[in-house]
Amino acid sequence: MATFHLQIVTPDGQIFDGQAESVTVPTIDGAVTILARHIDYLSALGMGEAKIERDGQMRRGACIGGMVSVTQGEVKVVATTFEWAEEIDQERAERALAKAKEALTHRDTMTEQELILAEAKLKRALVRTSIAKLR
Amino acid sequence: MAGVSMKDIKIRIRSMESTKQITKAMEMVATSQLRHAQEKVTRSRPYFETLYETVTEIAATNKGYSSEYFTQRQVKQVCYVVIAGDRGLAGGYNHNILKLVAQELAGKQAQVLPIGKKALEYCHQHDIPIVTDAYAQAADVSVGDCFTMAKDLAKAFRQGTFDEVYVGYTNFASILVQTPCTMKLLPLAQSLKAKSSSGQGLRLYEPGVETVLQAIIPEYLGGLIYGALCESVASELGARRTAMDAATKNAEEMIADLNLKYNRARQGAITQEITEIVAGAEE
């Protein structure tokens, strides 16, 4: 299958830089799979699972926020956070999930800002735990 | 005994030595922290470069659509995000960035969003209106904080509270060279790289240009602010290391000088004593 150059970068460093056959990312409009020779494209990323395929092998990761762009065949995933499934510390993720759920039980005493933050935390924790389970 | 007494010199030497110890320790702390900060800068650079390139290219190629983020408005109120240090003793680091910002602020209706205690203090001293003082500790500002800040700034820009948004930070060129600079965040410069390679701007935006930009711009701002913060933190440590290194060297020089004086005074005292003894024996 035809490959294309894929780059995944986050503020914590470059996660991936190389050839790929397909990449699936969670955009704000749903999951999108990009293959080689895609038209110039731009979308913002939501939260969810990202998949990269190469030589019949698939790597999964938890991808949160940012954007994906295709410019003349070059694909760039600029994510706020990106973690490979095998690198997610499942126990820690579970703990974070429990903590986020716990925090949301006091929702009537929270300010709007706090609620937004807590919900975002819960969403992130859910994404990470669900992907950690998949591997 | 000539001039200062031996005891006085001894006291001064001792005080110089303890100063030297402090500056030496600070230098060593800065050096070890600098290594981490430098790693962080190099690790995160690809992210900002990609982010910056992508967004400027969108701004350059996208001619058919005009978002409020691209529109140049008449400038009434500007906002400066100013990143300085929490502590002094870092050579000219704080002074340089604050001086540059002060120059740019002159004659403008501006508000400042200070990051770092020194930036906040500066605003208080000069009666510059501040947006928020929530980020007074530069060391405690996380990626999340940068994104929250960016969201608020983007919102304020859309609502017309600010017509331009800048960030003032210190660029970490190398361990020895740090240059203060400012960068325009909003509105996005549309003319930049106007003759981009692809040119036609045939780009598919999903689900739509407006939605995509709405989601991306705060990300972009947050990313750039975080990048500027990383650079500034590394610069501060670099500047502190250099300053403390110089201070240690100066202390060493002064100690050597004082030692010489001390020995001379001692010699003088001995000579005088001998002279007295000899004079006594001759009588």
Contacts between the chains, C-beta under 8 A, distances in Angstrom:
chain1	res1	chain2	res2	distance
A	7	B	46	7.8
A	7	B	50	6.9
A	9	B	46	4.8
A	9	B	47	4.4
A	9	B	50	5.2
A	9	B	51	8.0
A	10	B	47	5.9
A	11	B	44	4.8
A	11	B	47	5.1
A	11	B	143	5.7
A	11	B	223	6.7
A	11	B	226	5.8
A	11	B	227	7.7
A	12	B	43	6.3
A	12	B	44	6.9
A	13	B	43	3.8
A	13	B	44	6.8
A	13	B	46	7.4
A	13	B	47	7.7
A	14	B	43	7.7
A	14	B	46	4.8
A	14	B	47	7.8
A	27	B	206	6.5
A	28	B	207	7.2
A	28	B	211	7.0
A	28	B	212	7.9
A	28	B	215	5.7
A	29	B	206	5.3
A	29	B	207	4.3
A	32	B	206	7.1
A	39	B	202	7.6
A	39	B	203	7.8
A	39	B	204	5.4
A	40	B	198	6.8
A	40	B	202	6.3
A	40	B	203	4.2
A	40	B	204	6.6
A	41	B	203	6.7
A	41	B	204	4.8
A	41	B	205	7.8
A	41	B	206	7.1
A	42	B	54	7.8
A	42	B	58	6.6
A	42	B	203	5.8
A	42	B	204	7.3
A	42	B	205	5.4
A	42	B	206	7.7
A	42	B	212	5.9
A	42	B	216	7.9
A	43	B	205	7.0
A	43	B	206	4.6
A	43	B	207	7.7
A	43	B	212	5.9
A	44	B	211	7.5
A	44	B	212	5.3
A	44	B	215	3.4
A	44	B	216	5.1
A	44	B	219	7.3
A	65	B	219	6.4
A	66	B	219	5.9
A	67	B	54	7.1
A	67	B	212	7.7
A	67	B	215	7.6
A	67	B	216	5.0
A	67	B	219	6.5
A	69	B	54	5.0
A	71	B	54	7.5
A	71	B	57	6.9
A	71	B	198	7.1
A	72	B	197	7.5
A	72	B	198	6.4
A	76	B	50	5.5
A	76	B	54	6.5
A	78	B	47	6.6
A	78	B	50	5.4
A	78	B	51	5.3
A	78	B	54	6.7
A	78	B	219	7.9
A	78	B	223	7.8
A	80	B	143	7.5
A	80	B	147	7.1
A	80	B	219	6.7
A	80	B	222	7.9
